Amino acid sequence: MAKIAIIDEWGAYLLARKGRFILKVKDKSGKATVKWEVAPVEVDTIVFTVTGASISAEAVKLASDFGIDLVFMDRVKPVARLLPSTYGSTMRNWKAQIDVSDNPGEKVKLARLFIEGKIHNQRIVLREWARRMRAQGKPNRNLEDSIVKLDEFQANIRKANAIDEVMSIEAHAAKRYWSSIAELLPSDLGFTSRETHKLPSSLDPFNRALNIGYSILRKETWRAVFLAGLNPYIGFLHSLRSGKMSLVFDLMEEFRPIAVDRPLIALARSDKDAILKLRDSVKSEGLAKIWSAVASILYSSERPLSTTIVAQARLLAKHLKGTDTYKPFKARW
């Protein structure tokens, strides 16, 4: 299991001393106390989730020397990460990305595959809950109908001939999927549909939880793209725009239902108060619960999902260079 150190307190300061990381935090009187101390081999990732924390240059170098993923976030938005100076040696992959991005036919093929994987995995999530409800003697007709409908959308996506057509099918599938998810959640969470265009302050707590979960997935996918030697800004499904990590969003699609939706639905049903804590703002306690739920999927088990994300990114790199064929990630359960 990946070992992650999360720094989420204002005034925290990460330094390095005698080859070890030391985190100090100031109390209200201004006195600094040691919160924790770890050796580089004891941690895989260090994540700053608040902008009011800082790090020494020596700690940055120590992270670089040991290949530790050093990530900076503004609560739920990835901001920056430590980038090795050798990363520029991957120009062959970048050229292949540009060539495929300029080829409409090849671009649509990849777009179809990303969304085919996503719809398949949305169907897996609904199937799991439909099976549970049947076992409890409470079959849900709408859930069963949605599974059949997602089958149809998955078949349709394979026939799409343009990016706009792919996006349209994905949107219709998402609408059906989220309407079914809304029925699974406690009503006092106020979730009726997935909201992507509202201001954060106007979102219901479950939509806020999803945003946090997807930011964690984005961090992991971003890392996978770097490890595969790909350029995060050159994508195929999502439009190219300055500062937008289009490829990261592309690769995230097929993992969203399994890495984020599934564990957060389970959390909402078993501990809705953890989600309700996000009603007014993204507080540390609520944030930690979401991190824990998603991390249990990304980093646990014999074959962590984070490993599969890296494998998918590397498979995409081979596909772009013509040495293999990309296949979307499709969960079996």
C-alpha positions in Angstrom: 0.0 0.0 0.0 1.3 3.5 -0.9 2.4 5.5 2.1 1.0 9.1 1.9 1.8 12.0 4.2 -0.9 14.7 4.0 0.1 18.2 5.2 -3.2 20.0 5.9 -2.5 22.5 8.7 -1.8 26.2 8.2 1.6 27.2 9.4 3.1 23.7 8.9 6.7 23.6 7.7 8.4 20.6 6.2 12.2 20.5 6.4 14.9 17.9 6.1 17.5 17.1 8.7 20.1 14.3 8.6 18.3 12.6 5.7 14.9 12.6 7.3 11.7 14.6 6.8 10.5 16.6 9.8 7.1 18.4 9.9 6.8 21.3 12.3 3.6 23.1 13.1 3.2 26.4 15.0 0.6 26.7 17.8 -1.3 29.8 18.6 1.5 31.2 20.6 3.9 30.9 17.7 5.9 28.0 19.2 6.8 25.3 16.7 6.5 21.7 17.7 7.4 18.5 15.7 4.2 16.9 14.3 6.0 13.9 12.8 9.3 12.7 11.5 9.9 10.0 8.8 12.7 8.6 6.7 12.4 8.9 2.9 11.9 5.1 2.5 8.8 5.3 4.8 6.8 7.5 2.4 5.8 7.4 -1.3 3.9 10.6 -1.6 3.8 13.9 0.3 0.7 16.0 -0.4 0.3 19.7 0.7 -3.5 20.4 0.7 -3.3 24.0 2.1 -1.6 27.0 0.7 -0.5 28.2 4.1 2.1 25.5 4.6 5.7 25.7 3.4 8.7 23.5 2.6 12.5 23.9 2.6 14.7 23.6 -0.5 16.6 20.8 1.3 13.3 18.8 1.7 12.5 19.3 -2.0 15.9 17.9 -2.9 15.5 14.9 -0.5 12.1 14.1 -2.2 13.8 14.3 -5.6 16.7 12.1 -4.6 14.3 9.4 -3.4 11.7 9.7 -6.2 9.0 10.8 -3.8 5.9 12.3 -5.4 5.7 15.8 -4.0 2.3 17.4 -4.8 0.8 20.8 -3.9 -3.0 21.3 -3.9 -5.3 24.1 -2.9 -7.8 22.0 -1.0 -9.4 20.1 -3.9 -7.5 21.6 -6.8 -4.1 20.2 -7.9 -1.6 23.1 -8.3 1.9 21.7 -8.9 4.2 18.8 -8.3 7.9 18.0 -8.2 9.1 17.4 -11.8 12.5 15.7 -12.3 14.9 17.6 -14.6 15.2 14.4 -16.8 11.5 14.6 -17.8 12.4 16.4 -21.1 14.0 13.3 -22.4 10.6 11.9 -23.5 10.2 13.9 -26.7 9.5 10.8 -28.8 6.3 10.1 -26.8 5.3 13.8 -27.1 5.8 13.8 -30.9 3.6 10.7 -31.2 0.9 12.4 -29.1 1.0 15.4 -31.4 0.8 13.2 -34.5 -2.3 11.3 -33.2 -3.9 14.5 -31.9 -3.6 15.9 -35.5 -5.2 12.7 -36.9 -9.0 13.0 -36.6 -9.7 9.3 -37.1 -7.1 8.1 -34.6 -8.3 10.8 -32.1 -11.9 9.6 -32.3 -10.8 6.0 -31.8 -9.1 6.8 -28.5 -12.0 9.1 -27.4 -14.4 6.2 -28.0 -12.2 3.8 -25.9 -12.0 6.2 -22.9 -15.7 6.6 -22.8 -16.5 2.9 -23.5 -14.4 2.1 -20.4 -16.2 4.7 -18.3 -19.7 3.6 -19.3 -18.8 -0.1 -18.6 -17.5 0.8 -15.1 -20.6 3.0 -14.4 -22.6 -0.1 -15.3 -20.5 -2.2 -12.9 -21.3 0.2 -10.0 -25.0 0.0 -10.7 -24.9 -3.8 -11.1 -23.3 -4.1 -7.7 -26.1 -2.2 -6.0 -28.9 -3.9 -8.0 -27.5 -7.2 -6.9 -27.4 -6.1 -3.3 -31.0 -4.9 -3.4 -32.2 -8.1 -5.0 -30.4 -10.1 -2.3 -32.3 -8.0 0.3 -35.6 -8.7 -1.4 -35.9 -5.1 -2.5 -35.3 -5.1 -6.3 -35.0 -1.6 -7.8 -36.7 -1.5 -11.2 -35.2 1.9 -12.2 -31.7 0.6 -11.3 -32.2 -2.5 -13.5 -33.5 -0.4 -16.4 -30.5 2.0 -16.1 -28.1 -1.0 -16.4 -29.9 -2.0 -19.7 -29.7 1.6 -20.9 -26.0 1.8 -20.2 -25.5 -1.3 -22.2 -27.2 0.5 -25.2 -25.0 3.6 -24.7 -21.9 1.4 -24.6 -22.9 -0.2 -27.9 -23.6 3.2 -29.4 -20.3 4.7 -28.4 -18.5 2.1 -30.5 -20.2 3.5 -33.6 -19.5 7.2 -32.9 -17.6 8.9 -35.7 -16.8 12.3 -34.1 -15.6 13.7 -30.8 -18.9 15.7 -30.4 -20.9 12.5 -30.9 -18.8 10.7 -28.3 -19.3 13.5 -25.8 -23.1 13.6 -26.5 -23.4 9.8 -25.8 -21.3 10.2 -22.6 -23.5 13.0 -21.4 -26.7 11.0 -21.9 -25.2 8.0 -20.2 -24.0 10.1 -17.3 -27.5 11.6 -16.8 -29.0 8.2 -16.5 -26.2 6.9 -14.3 -26.4 9.8 -11.8 -30.2 9.7 -11.6 -29.8 6.1 -10.4 -27.1 7.1 -7.9 -29.3 9.8 -6.5 -31.8 7.0 -5.5 -29.1 5.2 -3.6 -28.1 8.1 -1.4 -29.7 9.4 1.8 -32.2 12.1 0.8 -30.9 14.6 3.3 -27.7 14.9 1.3 -29.7 16.8 -1.2 -28.1 15.1 -4.2 -30.2 15.0 -7.4 -27.6 15.1 -10.2 -24.0 15.6 -10.9 -23.2 19.3 -11.0 -20.0 20.5 -12.8 -20.8 24.1 -13.6 -22.1 25.5 -10.3 -20.0 27.5 -7.9 -18.5 25.4 -5.1 -20.4 27.4 -2.5 -23.8 26.3 -4.1 -23.0 22.6 -4.3 -24.7 19.9 -2.2 -22.2 18.0 0.1 -22.1 14.8 -2.1 -21.1 16.8 -5.2 -18.4 18.4 -3.0 -17.3 15.0 -2.0 -17.1 13.9 -5.6 -15.0 16.9 -6.5 -12.5 16.1 -3.7 -12.4 12.4 -4.8 -11.8 13.4 -8.5 -9.0 15.7 -7.4 -7.3 12.8 -5.7 -7.8 10.7 -8.8 -6.5 13.5 -11.0 -3.3 13.7 -8.8 -2.8 9.9 -9.3 -3.5 10.1 -13.1 -1.2 13.1 -13.4 1.6 11.0 -11.8 0.9 8.1 -14.1 1.2 10.3 -17.2 4.6 11.6 -16.0 5.8 8.0 -15.3 4.7 7.0 -18.8 6.6 9.9 -20.3 3.5 11.6 -21.8 2.6 15.2 -22.1 -0.4 15.9 -19.8 -1.6 18.8 -21.9 -2.0 16.9 -25.3 -5.2 15.0 -25.1 -7.7 13.4 -27.5 -11.2 13.5 -26.0 -10.9 16.7 -24.0 -10.2 19.9 -25.9 -6.8 21.4 -26.0 -6.7 24.6 -23.9 -3.8 26.5 -22.3 -3.2 25.2 -18.8 -5.7 22.3 -19.1 -4.3 18.8 -18.5 -6.4 17.3 -21.3 -4.7 13.9 -21.3 -5.0 13.6 -17.6 -8.8 14.2 -17.9 -8.9 11.7 -20.8 -7.3 8.9 -18.8 -9.3 9.7 -15.7 -12.7 8.9 -17.3 -12.6 5.2 -17.2 -11.5 5.2 -13.5 -14.0 7.7 -12.1 -16.8 5.2 -11.3 -14.5 2.6 -9.6 -11.9 4.8 -7.9 -14.3 7.6 -6.7 -18.0 7.0 -7.2 -18.1 3.5 -5.7 -16.3 4.2 -2.4 -18.1 7.6 -1.9 -21.6 6.0 -2.4 -20.6 3.4 0.2 -19.4 6.1 2.6 -22.6 8.2 2.1 -24.8 5.2 2.9 -22.7 4.0 5.9 -21.7 7.3 7.4 -23.7 10.1 5.9 -22.5 12.6 8.6 -19.0 12.4 7.0 -20.5 13.8 3.8 -22.7 16.3 5.6 -19.6 17.8 7.2 -18.9 19.2 3.7 -22.2 21.1 3.6 -20.8 24.5 4.5 -17.2 24.2 3.4 -14.4 21.8 2.8 -13.1 21.3 6.3 -10.1 19.2 7.3 -12.2 16.5 9.1 -14.5 16.0 6.1 -11.5 16.2 3.7 -9.7 13.5 5.6 -12.7 11.1 5.4 -12.9 11.5 1.6 -9.2 11.0 1.2 -9.4 7.8 3.3 -12.3 6.4 1.4 -10.7 7.0 -2.1 -7.2 5.9 -0.9 -8.6 2.6 0.3 -9.5 1.9 -3.4 -6.4 3.5 -5.0 -3.7 2.1 -2.8 -5.1 -1.1 -1.1 -5.3 -4.7 -2.2 -2.7 -6.9 -3.9 -2.9 -5.0 -7.1 -3.7 -1.3 -6.2 -5.8 0.6 -8.7 -3.0 3.2 -8.7 -0.8 0.5 -10.3 -3.4 -0.1 -13.0 -3.6 3.6 -13.8 0.1 3.7 -14.4 -0.2 0.5 -16.6 -2.9 2.2 -18.6 -0.8 5.3 -19.2 2.1 3.2 -20.3 -0.2 1.2 -22.6 -1.3 4.4 -24.1 2.3 5.5 -24.7 2.9 2.2 -26.6 -0.3 2.6 -28.6 0.8 6.1 -29.7 4.1 4.8 -30.8 2.5 1.9 -32.7 3.9 -0.9 -30.6 0.7 -2.0 -28.8 -3.1 -1.4 -28.9 -4.9 0.6 -26.3 -7.7 -1.2 -24.4 -9.8 0.6 -21.8 -9.8 -0.4 -18.1 -12.9 -2.5 -17.5 -13.6 -3.6 -13.9 -14.8 -7.2 -13.5 -16.8 -6.5 -10.4 
